[in-house]
Amino acid sequence: MDRRLFCLSLTAAGLGSMLGSVGAFAQSFPSKLIRIISPYAAGGGPDVQLRQFGPKFSDAIGQTMVVENKVGAAGVLAGQYVAQAAPDGYTLLLGSNTHLLQKLLMPDLKFDPIAEFVPISNMTNLATVLVIRADSPYKRVEDLIAQLKANPDKFNYGSGGVGTSAHLAGATFVALAESRAVHIPLKGSVEITASLLRGDTEFAFPVASTGVPQVKGGKLRALAVTSRVRLSQLPDVPTLNEVMKNDLAIQESWFGIWAPAKTPPDVVKKIFDATAKALADPVLRQQFETAGGGAAPSESQEAFSAFVKSEYVKWGEIVKLSGAKAG
């Protein structure tokens, strides 16, 4: 046989063997436990919803999924961990707009939320809620704005960290109010309520799944929500856009399933299909709704990927408006 033909034959055989191995791997997936990494503290709103989602996803995909918390650097620590994991579908990330924001706030960050991941499907959308202590003298958004303007830099607002939805919502609110306030980054979103109750901060924008139960429990008072329309759980609470008349006051966070880049397409499809089946469960949808969010599965993996890229542009505009800076 001609030497070139012989080499080509070997190359083709090797390629065929490799493709066969990939196909066999995809067919056997999942053959062991799947981990999904949560960047949020246990008990925080997105983490609670992820744990509600877990059993439904496990049933849908036919393998146990467990949630592991890796909190730090406003989600970047968890993101970096998953980005470096084997692209085999067994280590996933609860990815969100917060991961995009960290890169926008810190362009030199050694973390690329666009290039290092395959966005698989959205899971839920959540607005934030402008809250104060229940015994605060402020009854309306306008009352708080008046105090901010009269006392620039005298009020503190808390968040789970720089670039989180609570931080950006707070910074945007202060900018639209044409005033100044001090941002206090806390150890995690779960600390927001405690900070308000201690008096360390005067107002905050926790996600609805965290804020709504605290409002209904009588610990906090809701002044506004950042959703496009009023929340069914708080029908008497106006949207922030109703008060401030600026569409940039409309800010909804989203949380979805991401995998490391180069995860095989067949594996991605299996995870997408299981996610869609889990999010169609009426009990889970009611749990999400009760918590202040809603199940929001993507139409396709490609649609979610395009959405993530468009969100990167949108949140870039919000960062510019708010003047938010890392560190």
C-alpha positions as a printed Julia matrix, in Angstrom:
327×3 Matrix{Float64}:
   0.0    0.0    0.0
   1.15   3.54  -0.77
   2.68   5.08   2.38
   0.44   8.17   2.17
  -2.68   6.05   1.81
  -1.56   3.91   4.72
  -1.09   6.99   6.94
  -4.44   8.39   5.85
  -6.07   5.08   6.67
  -4.55   5.12  10.14
  -5.68   8.71  10.68
  -9.21   7.91   9.54
  -9.29   4.83  11.75
  -8.1    6.85  14.73
 -10.66   9.57  14.09
 -13.41   7.03  13.71
 -12.38   5.38  16.95
 -12.37   8.73  18.74
 -15.79   9.69  17.4
 -17.09   6.28  18.34
 -15.83   6.78  21.89
 -17.53  10.18  22.12
 -20.78   8.68  20.83
 -20.59   5.78  23.28
 -19.92   8.23  26.13
 -22.92  10.34  25.2
 -25.14   7.26  25.0
 -24.09   6.11  28.47
 -24.59   9.55  30.03
 -25.48   9.83  32.83
 -23.92   6.82  34.52
 -23.08   8.49  37.83
 -24.1   11.31  40.14
 -24.34  14.82  38.65
 -23.18  17.84  40.64
 -24.48  21.35  40.14
 -22.47  24.1   41.77
 -24.42  26.91  43.43
 -22.59  30.24  43.82
 -25.09  31.24  46.51
 -25.14  30.6   50.24
 -27.43  27.82  51.42
 -30.79  29.36  52.26
 -30.47  32.18  49.73
 -33.31  32.54  47.23
 -31.65  31.09  44.08
 -30.12  28.26  46.11
 -33.53  27.33  47.54
 -35.04  27.18  44.07
 -32.14  25.12  42.78
 -32.72  22.59  45.58
 -36.41  22.46  44.7
 -35.45  21.85  41.08
 -32.93  19.11  41.92
 -35.27  16.18  42.66
 -37.4   16.88  39.57
 -34.28  17.05  37.4
 -32.98  13.82  38.94
 -36.23  12.03  38.09
 -36.17  13.41  34.55
 -32.59  12.45  33.73
 -32.55   9.15  35.62
 -29.6    9.96  37.88
 -29.17  11.78  41.19
 -28.23  15.44  41.05
 -26.73  17.06  44.15
 -26.21  20.74  44.9
 -22.84  21.95  46.18
 -22.29  25.5   47.42
 -19.12  27.36  46.49
 -19.64  30.92  47.67
 -17.21  33.75  47.01
 -16.26  36.62  44.7
 -19.93  37.22  43.8
 -20.21  33.94  41.91
 -16.83  33.95  40.19
 -15.34  31.3   42.49
 -18.04  28.81  41.54
 -17.77  29.81  37.88
 -14.03  29.29  37.75
 -14.39  25.91  39.44
 -16.89  24.65  36.87
 -15.01  26.17  33.92
 -12.01  24.04  34.89
 -14.05  20.86  35.39
 -14.1   18.03  32.86
 -16.55  18.83  30.04
 -18.51  15.63  30.56
 -21.84  16.9   31.93
 -21.22  15.71  35.47
 -20.28  19.13  36.87
 -22.68  21.96  36.07
 -23.11  25.55  37.21
 -26.11  27.6   38.26
 -25.11  30.43  35.93
 -26.7   33.86  36.05
 -26.46  37.44  34.88
 -24.23  38.0   37.93
 -21.47  36.07  36.16
 -21.76  38.4   33.18
 -21.67  41.41  35.46
 -18.45  40.37  37.15
 -16.67  40.35  33.8
 -18.2   43.71  32.88
 -17.06  45.2   36.18
 -13.62  43.63  36.01
 -12.57  43.16  32.35
  -9.16  41.81  33.37
 -10.76  39.03  35.4
  -9.39  35.6   34.42
 -12.89  34.31  33.85
 -14.89  34.44  30.62
 -18.59  33.66  31.09
 -19.15  33.64  27.32
 -16.23  31.56  26.03
 -15.8   29.11  28.9
 -19.34  27.75  29.1
 -22.16  26.19  27.14
 -25.43  27.77  28.35
 -27.96  24.91  28.34
 -31.28  26.3   29.58
 -32.69  29.06  31.7
 -34.39  27.9   34.9
 -36.08  30.9   36.52
 -36.37  34.67  36.36
 -36.44  36.77  39.51
 -37.04  40.43  40.12
 -35.53  42.16  43.12
 -37.56  43.87  45.83
 -36.73  47.24  47.34
 -37.07  46.55  51.06
 -36.55  48.36  54.35
 -37.13  47.3   57.94
 -40.79  46.85  58.82
 -40.52  49.53  61.52
 -38.88  52.07  59.2
 -40.68  55.42  58.94
 -40.64  55.34  55.12
 -43.92  54.17  53.63
 -43.33  54.86  49.92
 -40.45  54.91  47.47
 -40.83  58.68  47.28
 -40.21  58.95  51.05
 -36.91  57.08  50.75
 -35.84  59.1   47.71
 -36.51  62.35  49.58
 -34.28  61.21  52.42
 -31.51  60.11  50.05
 -31.51  63.5   48.38
 -31.53  65.33  51.7
 -28.75  63.15  53.14
 -26.3   62.11  50.39
 -23.84  59.39  51.45
 -25.64  58.98  54.8
 -27.6   55.87  53.81
 -26.17  52.36  53.31
 -27.55  49.63  51.09
 -26.45  46.02  51.27
 -25.93  43.29  48.69
 -24.39  39.85  48.36
 -21.34  41.35  46.67
 -20.1   43.64  43.93
 -21.91  43.03  40.65
 -24.8   41.04  42.14
 -28.37  41.88  41.18
 -28.89  43.54  44.58
 -25.84  45.74  44.04
 -26.78  46.82  40.51
 -30.41  47.44  41.42
 -29.31  49.56  44.38
 -26.73  51.51  42.38
 -29.21  52.12  39.56
 -31.88  53.27  42.02
 -29.52  55.76  43.64
 -28.38  57.05  40.23
 -31.95  57.53  39.0
 -32.78  59.27  42.3
 -29.92  61.67  41.54
 -28.39  61.1   44.94
 -25.59  59.12  46.61
 -25.55  56.2   49.05
 -22.9   53.79  50.33
 -22.83  50.23  49.03
 -22.04  47.57  51.66
 -20.98  44.23  50.09
 -21.94  41.43  52.48
 -20.68  37.84  52.67
 -23.64  36.59  50.67
 -27.22  37.39  49.71
 -28.49  35.48  52.73
 -26.96  38.23  54.94
 -29.1   41.03  53.48
 -32.06  40.63  55.86
 -29.85  40.31  58.93
 -27.97  43.46  57.94
 -31.24  45.4   57.64
 -32.56  44.11  60.95
 -29.3   45.03  62.74
 -29.46  48.51  61.27
 -26.16  48.13  59.41
 -27.99  49.03  56.19
 -31.12  51.09  55.56
 -32.4   49.55  52.33
 -31.63  46.7   49.96
 -32.74  44.88  46.81
 -32.78  41.12  47.56
 -34.16  38.82  44.88
 -37.89  38.21  45.27
 -37.47  34.6   46.39
 -35.56  35.91  49.41
 -37.37  39.2   49.94
 -41.01  38.19  49.53
 -41.05  35.63  52.4
 -39.4   38.21  54.71
 -42.03  40.78  53.74
 -44.89  38.34  54.28
 -43.3   37.32  57.58
 -43.47  40.9   58.81
 -39.73  41.51  59.15
 -39.36  43.78  56.12
 -41.49  46.27  54.21
 -41.54  46.25  50.42
 -41.56  49.63  48.69
 -41.22  48.51  45.07
 -40.26  45.64  42.79
 -37.95  45.76  39.77
 -40.06  43.5   37.56
 -41.79  44.75  34.43
 -45.2   44.19  36.04
 -46.28  43.88  39.66
 -45.69  40.56  41.38
 -48.75  38.44  42.11
 -47.38  37.84  45.61
 -47.23  41.6   46.3
 -50.07  43.06  44.23
 -50.18  46.34  46.19
 -46.47  47.04  45.78
 -45.68  49.19  42.71
 -42.95  48.48  40.22
 -39.99  50.81  40.52
 -40.6   51.9   36.95
 -44.09  53.12  37.92
 -42.45  55.54  40.35
 -39.25  56.51  38.54
 -40.55  56.42  34.95
 -37.34  54.94  33.56
 -37.07  51.53  31.88
 -33.61  51.01  33.33
 -35.38  50.54  36.67
 -36.72  47.28  35.22
 -34.18  44.65  36.22
 -34.87  40.93  36.39
 -32.21  38.4   37.27
 -32.16  34.98  35.67
 -30.62  31.68  36.7
 -29.87  28.81  34.35
 -27.89  25.64  33.81
 -24.41  26.02  32.34
 -21.84  23.36  31.44
 -18.11  23.72  30.74
 -17.21  24.56  27.16
 -16.67  21.55  24.86
 -19.28  19.44  26.63
 -20.5   17.0   23.92
 -23.67  18.18  22.13
 -25.51  14.92  22.83
 -24.84  15.35  26.56
 -25.98  18.97  26.4
 -29.22  17.85  24.73
 -29.91  15.27  27.42
 -29.43  17.9   30.13
 -31.63  20.37  28.22
 -34.42  17.82  27.79
 -34.31  16.84  31.48
 -34.36  20.51  32.51
 -37.4   21.2   30.33
 -39.23  18.17  31.75
 -38.41  19.16  35.33
 -39.57  22.75  34.83
 -42.87  21.56  33.35
 -43.78  19.93  36.67
 -46.8   21.84  38.1
 -45.69  21.4   41.71
 -42.27  22.88  40.98
 -43.8   25.74  39.01
 -46.05  26.57  41.95
 -43.08  26.5   44.34
 -41.2   28.95  42.13
 -44.24  31.2   41.84
 -44.82  31.21  45.6
 -41.2   32.16  46.19
 -41.48  35.25  44.01
 -40.11  33.99  40.72
 -41.36  31.81  37.95
 -40.2   28.81  35.97
 -38.75  30.15  32.72
 -37.29  27.34  30.6
 -35.62  28.24  27.32
 -37.17  27.24  24.0
 -33.9   25.62  22.96
 -30.25  25.47  23.95
 -29.42  27.73  21.02
 -32.01  30.27  22.14
 -30.56  30.37  25.65
 -27.05  30.81  24.27
 -28.18  33.77  22.17
 -30.05  35.2   25.16
 -26.94  35.08  27.36
 -24.96  36.98  24.72
 -27.68  39.65  24.42
 -27.82  40.0   28.19
 -24.1   40.7   28.25
 -24.78  43.79  26.13
 -27.8   44.93  28.17
 -26.13  44.67  31.56
 -23.16  46.54  30.15
 -25.49  49.51  29.68
 -26.79  49.18  33.24
 -23.24  49.11  34.61
 -22.5   52.36  32.76
 -25.64  54.02  34.1
 -25.06  52.98  37.7
 -21.37  53.87  37.69
 -20.77  50.66  39.61
 -17.13  49.65  39.94
 -15.46  46.58  41.37
 -13.45  47.03  44.55
